[in-house]
Amino acid sequence: MGAGVAFACRTGAPPPLDPAAVSCVPAGTVGLAGVDLDRLRTSPLYRQLPPAVAALLQTVRDAGYVLVAFNGRNFLVIARGAFRDTPAGATLIAPDLAVAGAPDLVREATAQRRTGSTGAPELVAEATPLARGNQVWIVARGDATLPLEGNAANLNRLLHEARYGTIAARVGDGIAVDATAVCGTPEAAGRLEESMRGLLTLAAAANARQPALAALLASVTVRRAGRTVRATLSADPPAAAELLRLF
């Protein structure tokens, strides 16, 4: 994973990740997610987000962009936006910056911000290019166990075979998903590729009574190059709605 983070570019364009929000990410973070709410809210799929995700985003409904840090036990939500009032359950640490979560993480985020640098530089380095073109993204270390339920919990099995993994989603009328896992060796990547293909085959078979969803799962493209395994999926609006129901 990369060791550095670039917060500005010579063209004067805004950075893909807000420096103030990133500086609140505490040390010990094993998973980091980002949601560009300003762009996501314009999509018809916004109202069909999984309940757990929708409930989480509702806590920062005035935010334009949200980062979610996970330390293996608890979440920290970092929100940037034009807050008229302090979001419920959150701490406003600047007029346009709020944090919410476990008390220890809120304290760590506040202290981390004073340093002017992020506590998880490797994760942020991997997240930066994803944030440029995707409304939703996740980066996680391979030893992380994300709090996923149902079919989504299978993602942890795949993650644990890698050094780190990313998922990025571009949301418009439909949805395009790009998942990448980087392993320690080409041999490990080969095993992960086999696991991924097997999991997709099982998922398609389990949803055989829903032909559209089964076809969508079967259409996932899996490729391997060296230590990297990549899976891509594109779904039109009806298929995207079916996909969200998996979670």
FITILUM-754623 format. One record per atom (N, C-alpha, C): x, y, z. Coordinates in steps of 0.05 Angstrom, whole numbers, plus 5000, padded with zeros to 4 digits. Each point is the difference from the previous one (the first is absolute). Layout:
BEGIN
XYZ
...
This chain:
BEGIN
501749765000
498350245000
501750255000
499050224989
501550244999
500650125027
502250155002
500850115025
499550295002
499350134979
499650295000
497250084992
499350245007
497450114993
500350274988
498950054977
500150274987
497350135004
500150245013
497550145005
499550234981
501850064982
499650224981
501549944974
499250144980
501349974974
500550274988
501850014981
500950264990
497950144983
498149864991
497950134983
498150175016
500049975027
498250155016
497349865004
499749764988
497549855004
499849905029
497649985010
499749905028
501049725002
501149925023
500949735004
497649815001
500449744992
497849825000
499049945028
501750025020
499249975028
500650255015
498150095016
500450255015
502149975021
502150175000
502249985019
499150015029
498050175007
499150035027
498649755010
498449884982
498649755008
502049775003
501949984981
502049795001
501750025025
500650245009
501650045024
498749905025
497449944999
498649895023
500149705002
500949864979
500149715000
502149915020
499149855021
501949935021
501849774993
502249985015
501849774998
498549755009
500749774989
498649765006
497749944982
499550174981
497849954980
500849784982
498249804997
500649774982
498250004976
497950165000
498250034978
499150294997
499950104976
499250284995
498250014976
497750145003
498150024979
499350294995
499250074976
499350274994
497450004983
498450205005
497450044986
499850294992
499950054973
499550274990
497050044999
498950105022
497150035002
498950204981
501550214995
499050214981
499349874973
501749824990
499549874975
498249765002
500249855022
498449765003
497050075002
499450225013
497250075004
498550054974
501550064979
498750064975
499249744985
500949775010
499549754987
497349885009
498549884982
497549875008
500549755018
502449905001
500749775017
500450085029
500250265005
500550095028
497949895019
497550004992
497849915017
499949705004
501749864985
500049715002
502549895013
501450175014
502449915015
499249805022
501849815007
499449825022
499250155026
498249905016
499050145024
502250095018
502049835005
502250075018
501650244990
500550014974
501450224988
498350255000
497549984993
498250235000
499850125028
499849835020
499850105028
502550155008
502349894992
502550135006
500250274987
499350024974
500150254986
498050215010
497849905011
498050185010
501050165023
501949895015
501150155023
501650254991
500750014975
501550234990
498750114975
497450045002
498450074976
500750284989
501350175016
500750264990
502850004988
501349775000
502849984990
500149984970
502150094988
500549964972
501849774994
501849945019
501849784997
500549875027
500149745000
500449855025
502249804998
501749995020
501949785003
499249835024
500449744997
499349825022
502549835006
501150035024
502449855008
499249775019
501249774997
499449775016
502649895012
500049955026
502549915013
499949715007
498049854990
499749725007
498049955021
499250225014
497949985021
497850204996
500850254995
498050224999
500450174975
498050164994
500050184977
500450295010
501250154983
500150295003
499150124974
498050185001
498950144977
501250285000
501250084978
501150264996
498550144978
498650215006
498350134980
500850294994
500050074975
500650274992
497550124987
499250235008
497650124988
499350275013
497850124990
499150255010
497949945022
500949965024
498349925022
498650245012
497450004999
498550215014
499949955030
500049755008
500049925028
501949775002
501049955024
501649775005
498449744995
500949824983
498549754995
499649855026
497749875002
499449855025
502249795005
500950005025
502049815008
502850054991
500450234986
502650074989
501450225016
502550034995
501650225011
500950184978
499450255001
500850194979
502750115008
502149934984
502750085007
500950234982
498450084981
500350244984
497350064989
499550254991
497350074990
498949814979
501849884984
499249834978
501149715002
500749925025
501249745004
499049885026
498749764997
498949875023
501049715001
500249895025
500849725004
498049885019
499549744995
498149855017
500949715002
499649885023
500749725004
500749945028
501449795005
500849925027
501650235012
499650065026
501350235013
503149994997
501249775002
502949994998
500950074972
498549924979
500750074973
499650304995
498050125012
499650294997
502350155012
500949915023
502450135013
502549964983
500349764989
502449954984
499950174974
497650034988
499850164976
500650295005
499150105022
500550285007
503050055005
501349815014
502850025005
501649974974
499149814983
501449964974
499950244983
497750144999
499750234983
502050225007
500850025026
501950205008
502749964988
500649754992
502649954989
500250094971
497750034987
499950084972
500549784980
500249755010
500449774982
498149785007
499649814982
498249785005
501449785016
498449855015
501049785016
500149744984
499150004976
500049764983
501050074972
502550084997
501050104974
499849794978
500549755006
499949804978
497249964989
498049995018
497349984990
499150244984
500850245010
499250244986
501450024973
502549904998
501450004974
498649824980
498949785009
498549824982
497350114993
498850155019
497350114996
500050244981
502250154999
500050254985
499349984971
501249814985
499149984972
497149904997
499149845019
497249904998
498150235004
500650195017
498250225006
499650194977
501949994980
499850194978
497549954982
499349744996
497949954981
497749835010
499949955026
497949825011
498650135023
497449975001
498550115022
500349845026
500649754997
500249825023
502649834997
501549985022
502449844999
500749895027
501449785000
500949875025
502949904996
501650045020
502749895000
500449865027
501049755000
500349865025
502549835000
501349985023
502349825002
499049715000
501749824991
499349734997
499449865026
501150105022
499549885027
497550125013
498650174987
497650125011
497649814996
498350005020
497449864998
497850205001
498850064978
498050214998
497349905012
498550175012
497549915013
497749974979
500349804983
498149954979
498249775007
497550014990
498149795006
498949884974
498749775002
498849884977
502049934979
499250034974
501749934978
502650175000
499850255010
502350174999
502249905018
499449845020
502049905018
502149834985
499349894977
501949844984
502450174991
499650264999
502250174992
502449985019
499449945025
502249975020
501849764993
498849794990
501549764993
502150074978
499150164981
501850084978
502150205010
499250185017
501850215010
502349875015
499449805016
502049875017
502249854984
499549964974
501949874983
501950204987
499550265005
501650224987
501450165021
501950174990
501450195017
498150245005
498650084979
498050215003
498149984977
497650115003
498050004979
498650264997
499050064977
498450244995
497549934985
497950165004
497649994985
499250284993
499350054975
499250274992
497549984983
498150185004
497550004985
499550274987
499450004975
499150244985
497049964996
498650195011
497049985000
498950224982
498349914981
498650184982
497249904997
499149964976
497549864995
500249715009
502449894996
500649735010
502350025018
501649785002
502249995018
502349844988
502450095003
502449864991
501849965024
500749755006
501549935023
502749884991
502150095014
502749904994
501349925027
500649745003
501249905024
502849894994
501950085016
502849924996
501149895026
501549784998
501449895023
502949964993
501850085017
502949974995
501149805021
501149784990
501049795017
503050025004
501149845018
502950005005
501649874978
498949804986
501449864979
498149934977
501149954977
498249914977
498549755007
501249825015
498749755008
497550065017
500350185019
497850085017
497850134983
500850164980
498050124982
498549794985
501449794991
498749784986
497949875017
500649955025
498049885018
497750185005
500550265002
497950195004
498250014976
501250004976
498450004976
498149764999
501049765008
498349765000
497850035020
500650115024
498050045020
497850194991
500950224987
498150204990
498149884979
501249854981
498349884979
498149805012
500949845020
498349815013
497750135015
500650225014
498050145015
497950124981
500850104977
498150124981
498349784988
501149774995
498549774989
497949915020
500749985025
498149925021
497850215003
500850254999
498050225004
498050004977
501049954975
498249994977
498149775003
501049765008
498349775004
497950045021
500850135022
498250045023
497750194992
500550164979
497950194991
498849924973
500149744995
499049904974
497050074996
498550035021
497150074997
499650294994
502250165000
499950284991
501850024976
499149944977
501749984976
501650264995
498850235004
501550254994
502450035019
499649935026
502250025019
502149794994
499149764995
501949784994
501750074975
498750124980
501550084976
502050225006
499250185017
501750225008
502549905014
499649815019
502349895014
501849844981
498849864982
501649854980
501550184981
499250254998
501450184981
502450145012
500549955026
502450125012
502549904987
501750194992
502649934987
502249995021
501449785001
502349975019
502549964985
502050165006
502649984987
502350005021
502249884993
502350005018
502550084984
501650175013
502650084988
502050015023
501949825000
501949995021
498849965027
500350185018
499049985028
497250125003
498950114978
497450155001
497749854987
497849995014
497549884989
498050224999
498750024977
498050224996
497449894990
497850095011
497349924991
498550254994
498549994977
498550234991
497149924994
498250185004
497249954995
498750264992
498349984979
498350234992
497149915000
498350175011
497249935002
498250234992
498049954983
498050204993
498250055024
498250204999
498450065024
498549765012
498549844984
498649785013
501949805013
502249944986
501949815011
501450115025
500550265000
501350125023
498249985025
497450044996
498149975022
500049725011
500249804982
500249725009
502549955016
502250124990
502649965014
499950115028
498850245004
499950125026
498449835020
498149844990
498449835017
501749785013
502349944988
501749795011
501050085028
500150265005
501250105025
497950075020
